[in-house]
């Protein structure tokens, strides 16, 4: 199942179920208006959303065209994200850095959206708590995070093909950058590590460190990050952002 949040006049946007090929989507406000609302009641909302996803693929569900440019980060804001909670930049929104900033970089990796996790949870509990997977990108300048953003689409773990090694596909100014590669099978260990000293609230986002790639940038650069499945199809859609300089 693939889920996205479309931008609207609210801070948290509206939840849609997206087709596997990322071309169509279906509004699901009758189930949960936002992704956070769905996560808060995942035991009931999750199966209903999954039935909508089947309907989207079979044609039994009304759909509209899905445009990645209309998507916010799946969770426009979250309770917890490594480096601090808060609002997130959309996957196609520009990133502003201070004019004259140096040491600008994009750090991309896989991340997880989890259900409630007890402090010092074991591997089995952590694995069961992983609800969704997405791509994350932190743009930093002069040692500080300028913006965090996530892929247009978040997917259930089964969409990753059973834990196969996957690669980030990164382009800077339309030129390929060597991608980070890593396994997705042991994502539960990242949740265990995040919950060592604190419980995690449903909707928390956990960085995995898997497929991590750090790319140097400068103002004016355009960075594009995505990941394909074994058939060459985009799993999450693309994060594509322009680094813009702003006045000091």
C-alpha positions in Angstrom: 0.0 0.0 0.0 1.2 3.5 -0.8 0.0 6.7 0.9 0.5 10.4 0.3 -0.6 13.7 1.8 -1.9 16.3 -0.7 -1.4 20.0 0.2 -4.5 21.9 1.1 -5.3 24.9 3.3 -4.5 23.0 6.5 -1.2 22.3 8.2 -1.5 18.5 7.9 -3.0 18.2 4.4 -5.3 15.4 3.3 -4.6 11.7 3.1 -4.9 9.8 -0.2 -4.1 6.2 -1.2 -1.8 6.1 -4.3 -1.6 3.5 -7.0 1.5 1.3 -7.2 2.6 3.1 -10.4 2.2 6.5 -8.7 -0.2 7.8 -11.4 -3.6 7.8 -9.6 -4.9 8.3 -6.1 -8.1 8.1 -4.1 -9.3 10.4 -1.3 -10.0 8.6 1.9 -11.4 11.3 4.2 -14.2 8.9 5.2 -11.5 6.7 6.8 -9.0 9.3 8.1 -8.5 12.8 6.9 -4.8 12.9 7.7 -2.0 10.3 7.9 -1.5 11.1 11.5 -5.2 10.3 12.2 -4.8 7.0 10.3 -1.7 6.1 12.4 -3.5 7.0 15.6 -6.2 4.4 14.8 -4.1 2.0 12.6 -5.7 -1.2 13.8 -9.0 -0.1 12.3 -7.8 2.4 9.6 -5.0 0.3 8.2 -7.1 -2.6 6.9 -9.7 -0.1 5.5 -7.0 1.8 3.6 -5.6 -1.5 2.3 -9.0 -2.4 0.9 -9.1 1.0 -0.9 -5.6 0.3 -2.3 -6.9 -2.9 -3.8 -9.8 -1.0 -5.3 -7.5 1.5 -6.8 -5.5 -1.3 -8.6 -8.6 -3.1 -9.8 -10.6 -0.1 -10.9 -13.3 -0.6 -8.3 -12.3 2.6 -6.5 -12.9 6.2 -7.8 -9.5 7.8 -8.5 -8.0 11.1 -9.7 -4.6 11.9 -11.2 -1.8 11.9 -8.7 0.9 14.6 -9.2 4.0 14.4 -7.0 4.3 18.2 -7.1 1.0 18.4 -5.2 2.2 16.3 -2.3 3.5 17.5 1.0 5.8 15.2 3.0 3.6 12.3 4.1 3.7 13.6 7.6 4.0 17.4 7.3 4.9 17.5 11.0 5.7 14.7 13.4 6.0 14.0 17.1 9.6 12.9 16.8 12.4 13.0 14.2 16.1 12.5 14.8 17.4 16.0 15.1 14.2 17.4 16.4 10.5 17.4 15.8 8.7 20.1 13.7 7.4 20.9 10.3 8.9 19.4 7.2 9.6 20.8 3.7 7.6 19.3 0.9 9.5 16.9 -1.4 9.4 19.4 -4.4 9.7 22.6 -2.3 13.0 24.7 -2.6 15.4 24.7 0.4 16.6 28.1 1.6 20.1 28.5 3.0 21.7 31.7 4.2 23.5 33.7 1.5 27.2 32.8 1.7 26.7 29.6 3.6 29.3 26.9 3.1 29.5 23.1 3.7 26.0 22.6 2.2 25.0 18.9 1.8 22.0 16.7 1.3 21.9 13.6 3.5 19.5 11.0 2.2 18.4 7.7 3.7 15.5 5.4 4.4 13.2 6.3 7.3 10.4 4.6 9.2 7.0 5.8 10.5 6.2 3.8 13.6 3.3 3.0 15.9 3.6 3.3 19.7 6.9 1.7 20.9 7.7 1.0 24.5 11.0 2.1 25.9 13.7 -0.6 25.5 11.5 -2.5 23.1 12.8 -5.8 21.7 13.3 -6.6 18.1 10.0 -8.3 17.6 8.0 -5.4 19.1 10.0 -3.0 17.0 9.4 -4.9 13.8 5.7 -5.0 14.4 5.6 -1.3 15.1 6.9 -0.3 11.7 3.9 0.9 9.8 5.4 2.8 6.8 8.7 3.4 5.1 9.8 6.5 3.2 12.8 8.4 1.9 14.3 11.2 4.0 16.5 14.1 3.1 18.2 16.6 5.4 19.8 19.6 3.8 22.5 21.1 6.1 24.6 24.3 5.9 27.4 25.3 8.2 26.6 22.4 10.5 22.9 23.2 11.0 19.9 21.5 9.4 18.3 23.9 6.9 15.4 21.6 6.1 14.2 18.1 6.5 11.9 16.6 3.8 10.5 13.2 2.9 9.4 11.5 -0.3 6.0 12.2 -1.8 4.8 8.7 -0.9 5.2 6.4 2.1 4.8 2.7 1.6 4.0 -0.3 3.8 7.1 -2.6 4.3 5.8 -5.2 1.9 6.3 -2.8 -1.0 10.1 -3.1 -0.6 10.2 -6.7 -1.8 11.1 -8.6 1.3 14.2 -6.8 2.4 16.3 -6.9 -0.7 19.2 -4.6 -1.1 18.1 -1.4 -2.8 20.0 1.7 -4.0 19.3 5.4 -3.7 19.3 7.0 -7.1 20.7 10.5 -6.8 21.2 13.2 -9.4 22.7 16.7 -8.9 21.9 19.1 -11.6 20.8 16.1 -13.7 24.1 14.4 -13.3 24.3 11.0 -11.6 25.9 10.7 -8.2 27.0 7.4 -6.8 24.1 6.1 -4.8 24.1 4.7 -1.3 23.1 1.0 -1.2 21.9 -1.0 1.8 19.6 -3.7 3.0 16.1 -3.0 4.3 15.7 -6.3 6.1 17.0 -5.2 9.5 15.1 -1.9 9.9 13.8 -3.0 13.3 17.3 -2.5 14.8 16.9 1.3 14.1 13.6 1.3 16.0 15.2 -0.6 18.9 18.1 1.9 19.0 15.7 4.9 19.0 13.6 3.5 21.9 16.6 2.7 24.2 16.0 5.8 26.4 12.5 6.9 25.5 9.2 5.4 24.3 8.1 6.4 20.8 4.7 7.9 20.1 2.7 6.7 17.1 3.7 8.8 14.1 7.3 9.2 15.2 9.8 9.0 12.3 13.0 7.0 12.8 16.1 7.3 10.5 17.5 3.9 9.6 20.9 4.8 8.3 20.2 2.3 5.5 21.2 3.4 1.9 22.7 6.5 3.5 24.3 9.0 1.1 25.8 12.4 1.7 26.0 14.7 -1.3 27.9 18.1 -1.3 25.8 21.0 -2.7 26.0 24.7 -3.3 23.4 27.4 -3.8 21.6 26.9 -7.1 22.0 23.2 -7.2 19.1 20.9 -7.9 19.2 17.5 -6.1 16.9 14.6 -7.0 16.6 11.5 -4.8 14.5 8.4 -5.4 14.6 4.6 -5.2 13.5 2.0 -7.7 12.3 -1.5 -7.2 13.8 -4.5 -9.0 11.6 -3.8 -12.0 13.0 -0.3 -12.3 9.8 1.4 -11.0 9.9 4.3 -8.5 8.9 3.1 -5.1 8.4 6.4 -3.3 8.4 9.1 -6.0 11.2 11.6 -6.0 12.5 14.3 -3.7 13.6 17.0 -6.0 14.7 20.3 -4.5 16.6 23.5 -5.5 19.0 25.0 -3.0 18.2 28.8 -2.8 20.3 31.5 -1.1 18.4 34.0 1.1 19.6 37.3 2.5 21.7 37.2 5.7 
